[in-house]
């Protein structure tokens, strides 16, 4: 009986110690969360002057483009989904085939997940008609439920590259003498905030993209 107070005090001290350790661990453990990128966080050459002065959170811009099935795709069709964007053209023989092969890897990793959508924008929409995109999509096995290869107004697409996704280094107005050629894959979360930039020609970068997408899905 005399040992009961001592045992009780020991139990209390042990409980307090466990609580303190749990608090310290919760403070020090890595959160696993991805950064949220604002224009001020990015390389100045990626951000146009107007966007550099924008305050608050950046969200991807609204758009209206046509995919490989001739379906109009807008921002509303992507809301609530994890989004990956790139900019390519079907007649490209340098970086685009590597990018497209790697995007098929992303598609395969999330083939059964309705929370993921892939958006590939043609930077030569005057050449990449809906039939051209359909043939390209078939060649690479692009599932239209998950992966939209899109064409439409050239100036709109170039504006998206530079002012929405911040994927292109070159400045320009989307006119006939303008050209975007970038290897960047850009990740946006379900709220349309930018969460990561990756070299779409590099296997290791695409592996990191897939891992980061899984992190976002678990947030």
N, C-alpha and C positions, 0 to 999 in steps of 0.2 A: 504493500500500500504506500510505503514511503517513497517508492520509486515513481509513483504516478505523476507528481508535480514535475519531476525532472524529465520524464518522458513527454509530458505535455509541452514543456518549454522547448524541448528538442524538436518536437513536431512543428511548433509555431515558427521557430527559427528556420527550419528546413523549408517550410512553406514560403516564408518571406524571401529566403534566398532564391527559391525557384521562381518566384514572381519577379524579383530583380533581374535574374538572368534572362527571363523571357522578355522583359522590357528592353534590356540592353541589346539583345539579339534583334528585336524588332526594329530598333533604331539603326543598328549597324549593318544588318543584312542587305545585300543588293536588292533593289526593287524589281529588276528585270524589265522595267519599262523603257520604251524607246523615247528618244527626244522628240519634241514637237518643234518643227522648223518654221521660223518666221523669216521674212525677207532679210532682216538685219543679221540673221545667223549665217547667211549664205555668202559665198564668194561674190564680191561686188560685180564682177563681170557676168554673173548669172542673173543679176537682178536689174531690171531697167530703172531709170532714175525715179520715175513716178512711184514704183513699188517700194523703192528704198525708203521713201518718206512715209509709207503707210504704217500706221500704228495698229496695235492689237493683233489678234490672231489672223493668220492667212488661211483661207479656204479655197479649194479649187473652184474655178469659175464655171458658170453655166455654159452649156454647149448644145448644139443640135447638129448631128452628123449622121451619115447613112452607113450601115455596116454591110458585110459581105452577103447578107440575105436581102438587101434593099430595105431593111427596117431602120426607121429613124430612132436613134439613140440620143437621149438627153441626160442631163445631170440627174433628173428625177429617177431615171432607170437604174442609177448606181447608188442611190441613197441607202445608207445603212449597211453598205458592203465595204470590205477591204478592197482597195483599188490599186492596180499596178498599171502604169502608163509607159509607153515608149513611142518613138517617132521613127518611121522607117519608110521605104518605098520598095515596091515589088521588083523593080529592075535593078536594084542595088546588088552589086557583086562583091562588095568589100565587107563591111561590118554587119549588114542587115541579115544575111543568112545565119551567121553565128548568133545574133540576137534572137532571131526567130526560133532557132533550135533550142536556145536556152529558155525562151518563153514557153515552149512546149513542155519543158521540164517543170516549170511553175504550174502550168495547167494540170499536168499529171499529178503533182503533189496535192492538188486541191480539187481533183476532178469530181468529187462527190460532195463538195461543200458549197452550198448556195450563198454563203456569206462572202465569197470571193468573186471578183470580176476583173478581167484583163482588157485593157484599152490600147490598141495599137493604131496610131494616127498616121495616115499616109501624108508625106510631105510633098508628094507629086500627085495631088488629087486630079489634076487635069489628065493624067495618064492612068491612074489607078481607079478605073470605073468599078462599079459593083461587080460585073462579070470578071474583071481582072482580080479583084480581091477574093471573089469566090473560088477562082482557080488556085490562087496562092494559099487560101485557107485549106482547101482540099489537099494540096501538096504537103502541107505541114500538119494536117490533122487538127485544125483549129475547131473546137466545139463551139458553135454559135451561142450556146446557152451560157458559156463561161468567158469566151474570148471574142471580142468584137474588133474586127479590122475595119477601120473607118475612113471614109472619104467625104468630101464636101467642100465648103468654101475655103479657099486657100488662106485668105487673111485670117479667118477664124482659127484655123489649125495652127498657124504660126503664132497667133496671139496666145493660144493655149500653151504652146511650147515655152514661150518666153514670160508670160505674165501669170499663168496658172500653175504649171508644173515646174517652172524654172529649170527646164531640161537642156536648154541650148545656151552656148557661150556667145554665139554671134549675135550682133545687133542687126535689126532690119525691120521692114514694114510688111512683110508678106507679099510684096509685089513680085512681078515676073523675074526680076533680077536677084531676088532674095532666095536664100537656100539654107535650110536647117539640116545638119547631118551630125547626129549625136548618138553615142552608144549608151546614154543614160537610161536606166530603168528607174522610175520614181514610184515610191510607195506612199499611199494616202490611206488614212484610217476611215472608219465608218462615218465620221463627222466631216470628212473632207479636208483634214489637216495633213500636211506633209510630214512623213515620219522616217523617210530614208531615201538615199540615193546610191545607186549601184551601177557598176560597169557591166552592161548586159552581154559583153563579149567574153567575160571571164567566169569560169566555172565557180571559183571560190566566192566571188561576189554574189552570184546567183544562189549559191548554197546559203550565204548569209541572208539574202532576201527571203528565201523560203523559211528560214529559222525566225526571222523577224516577223514575218506574216503570222506564224504560229503564235508568237508572243502577243501580237495584237489581238488575235482571236481569243486568247486567254485573258485579256484585260477585263 
